[in-house]
Amino acid sequence: LQYADTFPGLEQYAIKKYAEALEVVPRTLAENAGTSAPDMISALYAAHGSGEDSYGVDVEGQCAGETGVLDLYSTKEWAFRLATDA
């Protein structure tokens, strides 16, 4: 959400709302794993805020942490591009 603060006006609002909409992914994973979604989201924000960009939702350990899972970035990039193309 800090990235949005670098833009003026409506662009800032759109970027913040887009980021908030993407929170549904880790929230759903946490809820389906039976953990506290607010705790998981706050742990992710804390980790990402301290520069730990590779932290995610670990449903087996039921925590936010280094999972060691490697995904192909270009696949995710194109999935987001195609899903949100306006």
Residue pairs with C-beta under 8 A, 6 or more apart in sequence:
1 16
1 19
1 20
3 15
3 19
4 12
4 13
4 15
4 16
4 19
5 12
7 15
18 84
23 41
26 37
26 40
26 41
26 44
26 56
26 57
27 37
27 40
27 41
29 40
29 57
29 59
30 36
30 37
30 39
30 40
30 41
30 57
30 59
31 37
32 59
33 57
33 59
33 62
34 62
35 62
35 63
40 57
40 63
40 64
43 55
43 63
43 64
44 55
44 56
44 57
44 64
47 55
47 64
47 65
48 55
52 66
54 66
55 64
55 65
55 66
56 64
56 65
56 67
56 69
57 64
58 64
58 65
58 67
